[in-house]
Amino acid sequence: QVQVVESGGGLVQPGGSLRHSCSASGSFLSINAMGWYRQAPGNQRDLVARITSENRTLYADSAKGRFTISRDIAKNMVYLQMNSLKPEDTAAYYCNVDTTGLDTIIRLTWGQGTQVTVSS
């Protein structure tokens, strides 16, 4: 079992910043990757940023230059620093953790989601 807990989010004005945190806990052999996705009402859930165990990062075009993903391997945590926020960044943000279990099965586990609203 893998537990994923997120924090962060909230209401911010355009141009402002927010920082998300996500922690993974439970029984697993390794964390292969951690990432952030977002979903606005009526839209599908899309990748925002992802970081692998080798520290390779992937960003959505909309996030490049404004968002930064980082991780603390020792704490099994991932962070998303969001700067220069725009109203179109308004969405529910979800943390996703890719783990290899004790049974060697790869699992994707989602956090509960946190709301980000960018509005003046």
C-alpha positions as CSV (number, residue, x, y, z in Angstrom):
1,Q,0.0,0.0,0.0
2,V,1.2,3.4,-1.0
3,Q,-0.2,6.6,0.6
4,V,0.2,9.9,-1.1
5,V,-0.6,13.1,0.7
6,E,-0.5,16.6,-0.8
7,S,-0.5,20.1,0.7
8,G,-0.4,23.5,-0.8
9,G,-2.9,25.1,-3.2
10,G,-5.2,28.0,-2.5
11,L,-6.3,31.3,-3.9
12,V,-3.7,33.5,-5.5
13,Q,-3.8,36.6,-7.6
14,P,-2.5,36.6,-11.2
15,G,1.3,36.8,-11.2
16,G,1.5,35.3,-7.7
17,S,3.2,32.1,-6.6
18,L,2.3,28.9,-4.8
19,R,4.2,25.8,-3.7
20,H,2.8,22.3,-3.6
21,S,4.2,19.5,-1.5
22,C,3.6,15.8,-1.8
23,S,4.8,12.9,0.3
24,A,4.7,9.2,-0.4
25,S,4.7,6.6,2.3
26,G,4.0,2.9,2.8
27,S,5.6,-0.3,1.6
28,F,7.5,-0.2,-1.6
29,L,10.9,-1.1,-3.0
30,S,11.5,2.2,-4.8
31,I,9.9,5.3,-6.2
32,N,10.5,5.4,-9.9
33,A,9.0,8.8,-10.6
34,M,6.8,11.5,-9.0
35,G,4.7,14.0,-10.8
36,W,2.0,16.6,-10.8
37,Y,-1.1,16.6,-12.9
38,R,-4.0,19.1,-13.1
39,Q,-7.6,18.9,-14.0
40,A,-10.0,21.8,-14.7
41,P,-13.8,21.3,-14.7
42,G,-14.8,19.7,-17.9
43,N,-11.3,18.9,-18.9
44,Q,-9.1,15.8,-18.7
45,R,-6.3,15.4,-16.2
46,D,-3.1,16.5,-17.8
47,L,0.5,16.3,-16.9
48,V,2.1,19.4,-15.4
49,A,5.6,18.2,-14.5
50,R,7.3,14.9,-13.7
51,I,10.6,13.9,-12.2
52,T,12.2,10.5,-12.3
53,S,14.5,8.7,-9.8
54,E,17.4,9.8,-12.1
55,N,16.3,13.4,-11.7
56,R,15.1,13.7,-15.3
57,T,12.3,16.2,-15.5
58,L,9.5,16.7,-18.0
59,Y,7.3,19.8,-18.2
60,A,4.1,20.6,-20.0
61,D,4.6,23.5,-22.4
62,S,2.3,25.6,-20.3
63,A,4.6,25.0,-17.3
64,K,8.0,25.6,-18.8
65,G,9.7,28.6,-17.5
66,R,7.2,29.2,-14.7
67,F,7.0,26.0,-12.7
68,T,9.8,24.0,-11.1
69,I,9.5,20.4,-9.9
70,S,12.0,19.1,-7.4
71,R,12.2,16.1,-5.0
72,D,13.8,15.1,-1.7
73,I,14.6,11.5,-2.2
74,A,15.4,10.9,1.5
75,K,12.0,12.2,2.5
76,N,10.1,10.7,-0.4
77,M,8.7,14.1,-1.2
78,V,8.1,16.1,-4.4
79,Y,7.5,19.8,-4.7
80,L,6.0,22.0,-7.4
81,Q,6.9,25.7,-7.3
82,M,4.5,27.7,-9.4
83,N,5.4,31.2,-10.3
84,S,3.8,33.8,-12.5
85,L,0.5,32.2,-12.1
86,K,-2.3,32.8,-14.7
87,P,-6.0,32.4,-14.4
88,E,-5.7,29.5,-16.8
89,D,-3.7,27.7,-14.2
90,T,-6.8,27.3,-12.1
91,A,-7.5,23.6,-11.6
92,A,-7.3,20.8,-9.1
93,Y,-3.7,19.6,-8.8
94,Y,-2.9,16.0,-8.2
95,C,0.3,14.3,-7.1
96,N,1.1,11.0,-8.8
97,V,3.7,8.5,-7.5
98,D,5.1,5.6,-9.5
99,T,6.4,2.9,-7.3
100,T,7.8,-0.6,-7.5
101,G,6.2,-2.7,-4.8
102,L,7.7,-5.4,-2.6
103,D,6.0,-7.8,-5.0
104,T,7.9,-6.0,-7.9
105,I,4.6,-4.8,-9.3
106,I,4.7,-1.2,-10.5
107,R,1.8,1.0,-9.2
108,L,0.6,4.5,-9.8
109,T,-0.9,6.1,-6.8
110,W,-2.8,9.4,-6.8
111,G,-3.1,12.0,-4.1
112,Q,-6.4,13.5,-3.0
113,G,-5.9,16.7,-5.1
114,T,-5.7,20.3,-4.0
115,Q,-7.4,23.3,-5.6
116,V,-5.5,26.2,-7.1
117,T,-7.6,29.2,-8.0
118,V,-5.9,32.1,-9.8
119,S,-8.1,35.2,-9.7
120,S,-8.0,38.9,-8.9
